[in-house]
Amino acid sequence: MPFEFQKRTIATVKKLNQCDDEGKDWAPKCKLYESKANAPVVSYIHGGDHKYPDEGHALIVKFFKEHEKK
């Protein structure tokens, strides 16, 4: 999938989740976008291939530990 499509998907999800336009660094290669609707978004952008990142599982756990459902 072209990166431009991925960027549009991230922008759409951020809009639907009422996220800030400017993300903050959250982890290496990751930006966290806070949400007015308690639905934050994290983007992970790297220049690699279609390989699942080695740190993927750890980042998912980190996200859910920091953003418990309310």
N, C-alpha and C positions, 0 to 999 in steps of 0.2 A: 504494500500500500504506500503510495507517495506520502512523504512527510507533510506536505501541505494539507492533505486530508486529515492526517492525525492532529495537526495543529487546529484545524477547524472543529474536530471532535472535542478536543480539550476545551476550546472556547465555548462550545455549545453546552457542555456539561457544567462549566463554571457559571454560565448564565443561568441555566436551570436551577443550580444549587445556590444562587444568589451569592457568589463568591466575589471577593475583592479582585480587581484587575491585576494588581501587583502582588505576586507571590513573594514569599520570603524563603531563603535557603533553609532547608529542613534536614537534608542528608546529602551526601555526595550525589550529584546529578539530579537531585530532587528539589522541587519547589512546592511549598504548601500554600494553598489559597484558602484563607479563612472564609467562612460562610455566615451570612445573616440568618440562614435557615438551619443552622446546626448540621450542615452537610458539607464539610470541608473536602477539598480535592487536592490530591498530590499528583504531580506529574513527574515522571522519571524519563529523562531524555539523555540518550547516549548516541554516540556515533558508530556503534557497532552493528553487527549483523542481527539476524532474527533469533539469536540465542537467548534463552531465559537467563537473566542475570543471576550470578552466584549469590548475591545478597538479597535477592527478591523475597524470599520467605522472611528473612529478618526484618526487612522494611515493612512488610505487611503486618507482622506482629507489633512492631514499633507503632505503626499507625493506629491499630486498634487499642493498644494500651494507652495511648495518648488521647484518643477520641472515643470514649465509651458512649454508647447510645443513651440518649436522655429522653 
